[in-house]
Amino acid sequence: MKPGSVAVVGAAETTKMGVIPDQSVIGLHADAALNAMADAGLKPSDIDGVATAGISPTELAWYLGIKPTYADGTSVGGCSFMLHVRHAAAAIAAGHAKTILVTHGESGKSRVGAGRFGASPSSLAGQFEMPYGPVGPPSMFTVPVLRYLKTYGLGEEDLAHVAVVQREWAARNPRATFKDPITVDDVLNSRMIAWPFRILMCCLVTDGGGALILTSADRAKDFPTKPVYVLGTGESVETPLVSQMYDATSSTAFRISGKTAFDEAGIKHADVDHLMVYDAFAHLPLYGLEDLGFCKPGEAAAFIREGNTRPGGKLPLNTNGGGLSYMHSGMYGMYALQESVRQMRGIAPAQVPGAKISVCQGVGGMFGAAGTVIFGNEKP
Amino acid sequence: MPRMLPEPTPETRHFWEGCKEGELRLQRCTACSDTYFPPRPFCPKCGGRDVAVVKASGKAILWSYVINHRPRPDMGTEPYAIAVVKLDEGPTMMTNITGCPQTPEALQLDMPLTVSFSKQSDDISLPLFAPAK
């Protein structure tokens, strides 16, 4: 893809957010999709490409009455939507489709029409991790972190700072689930989930969804919305087993995905005005800042502590409040993308003044996958 | 509630048979000498299919862990560590740490550990690690 040749022309979240007991998973996908179509001034019959995770693209297309020439069911966890954007950009450039809808919907809290959790006991995870007692992401995604902290001489208060700063952003976002300010002490005195992780270092569990519509930059000018250009993208996968990360202190998938996206966009770190790093847990922004190259290994905690990522800082990070304070339905990547698009349109609740380039980094599984999308609001 | 146990596959059966017999079995590539885990019938480093099952020393260090305060029903009622150990031979593996309190004070990273095998059923013994004596 040539940087800036594809643009987001429709973007929306579900009408409701948080606890939504009256909508199923497929219903949340559809609600987000219809909102994004309304945003772009489109009908289902205008869409010729679909991409989603959690449900199949078949289910999505049929439910909305779309007869597509392009379907992407890439499902690598919460960053699947970053990969969908990447694949959509390539598909549009290749002429496989003109107008591609990417959706997410998840009844993470209410579990209405949701599938079941769990690995087969004969899978790799079923044989080599599940027998040792993990209970979902809070006791798995967190396993490498003590090694990271020891390697760089850091402690639990460094994780707490991440949560505190993100709450400062959430306070500026009317749709955020948690808006009240918190202190490092609040975080360190909150309920223990999986040492060293306390509940305020863990993401929310909520219901919601979001959708994006992409088309070529040439067509984008005919839409009612301000085009948000895709400047660069990257993706990678690493391991289905968190115990088998190549390096417990760094995500190899982040490094590959991030470098690919920066190289494609042809930008430098100093060009970036706004950053989203999928924060299922408080350590993710630390790994993200380092593995994307914004900080040297071991220096992200100080970077956050010194205020660089907070409102008014030089690198605003997770400006919707993140998975820790805004919302987290399970596959949060879509909400990170939505916030990047809002920032590039200039309509975010906590708008970064004059922001021109936004980097959006997703993670899938427990450091299993990564996707990166770099957006800009000026055509290069 | 019975503990969640693995179901071996043809590619992993030697590992679980080893645990039953009190041996921690890894695999080593004949061509490039890489020792690896989890089991698979080829070398993940070079792709070679000529690999041998080797008995590991059973020595490891504590690499990383969490102490899970929301016990899974089949794991009892007390907090327990979900650990990654780094084997002397190089690979890492997930396990539990036995023979010491499940506290940050008792569980120091890099502490030396030794494998033991905890019989769960006629077919399955789990490789667990305890502080080295």
Chai-1 contact restraints between the chains, C-beta under 6 A:
chainA,res_idxA,chainB,res_idxB,connection_type,confidence,min_distance_angstrom,max_distance_angstrom,comment,restraint_id
A,P121,B,P6,contact,1.0,0.0,6.0,A-B,restraint_1
A,P121,B,E7,contact,1.0,0.0,6.0,A-B,restraint_2
A,S122,B,E7,contact,1.0,0.0,6.0,A-B,restraint_3
A,S122,B,T9,contact,1.0,0.0,6.0,A-B,restraint_4
A,Q127,B,P6,contact,1.0,0.0,6.0,A-B,restraint_5
A,Q127,B,T12,contact,1.0,0.0,6.0,A-B,restraint_6
A,F128,B,P38,contact,1.0,0.0,6.0,A-B,restraint_7
A,E129,B,M94,contact,1.0,0.0,6.0,A-B,restraint_8
A,M130,B,M4,contact,1.0,0.0,6.0,A-B,restraint_9
A,P131,B,M4,contact,1.0,0.0,6.0,A-B,restraint_10
A,P131,B,L5,contact,1.0,0.0,6.0,A-B,restraint_11
A,P131,B,P6,contact,1.0,0.0,6.0,A-B,restraint_12
A,P131,B,L126,contact,1.0,0.0,6.0,A-B,restraint_13
A,Y132,B,I82,contact,1.0,0.0,6.0,A-B,restraint_14
A,Y132,B,M94,contact,1.0,0.0,6.0,A-B,restraint_15
A,Y132,B,T95,contact,1.0,0.0,6.0,A-B,restraint_16
A,Y132,B,N96,contact,1.0,0.0,6.0,A-B,restraint_17
A,G133,B,R72,contact,1.0,0.0,6.0,A-B,restraint_18
A,G133,B,M75,contact,1.0,0.0,6.0,A-B,restraint_19
A,G133,B,Y80,contact,1.0,0.0,6.0,A-B,restraint_20
A,G133,B,I82,contact,1.0,0.0,6.0,A-B,restraint_21
A,P134,B,I82,contact,1.0,0.0,6.0,A-B,restraint_22
A,V135,B,R70,contact,1.0,0.0,6.0,A-B,restraint_23
A,V135,B,R72,contact,1.0,0.0,6.0,A-B,restraint_24
A,S139,B,V66,contact,1.0,0.0,6.0,A-B,restraint_25
A,S139,B,N68,contact,1.0,0.0,6.0,A-B,restraint_26
A,S139,B,I82,contact,1.0,0.0,6.0,A-B,restraint_27
A,T142,B,V66,contact,1.0,0.0,6.0,A-B,restraint_28
A,V143,B,S64,contact,1.0,0.0,6.0,A-B,restraint_29
A,V143,B,V66,contact,1.0,0.0,6.0,A-B,restraint_30
A,V143,B,V84,contact,1.0,0.0,6.0,A-B,restraint_31
A,P144,B,S64,contact,1.0,0.0,6.0,A-B,restraint_32
A,L146,B,S64,contact,1.0,0.0,6.0,A-B,restraint_33
A,R147,B,W63,contact,1.0,0.0,6.0,A-B,restraint_34
A,R147,B,S64,contact,1.0,0.0,6.0,A-B,restraint_35
A,K150,B,L109,contact,1.0,0.0,6.0,A-B,restraint_36
A,M192,B,H69,contact,1.0,0.0,6.0,A-B,restraint_37
A,I193,B,H69,contact,1.0,0.0,6.0,A-B,restraint_38
A,A194,B,V66,contact,1.0,0.0,6.0,A-B,restraint_39
A,A194,B,N68,contact,1.0,0.0,6.0,A-B,restraint_40
A,W195,B,V66,contact,1.0,0.0,6.0,A-B,restraint_41
A,W195,B,I67,contact,1.0,0.0,6.0,A-B,restraint_42
A,W195,B,P104,contact,1.0,0.0,6.0,A-B,restraint_43
A,S243,B,V84,contact,1.0,0.0,6.0,A-B,restraint_44
A,S243,B,T92,contact,1.0,0.0,6.0,A-B,restraint_45
A,S243,B,M94,contact,1.0,0.0,6.0,A-B,restraint_46
A,A248,B,S64,contact,1.0,0.0,6.0,A-B,restraint_47
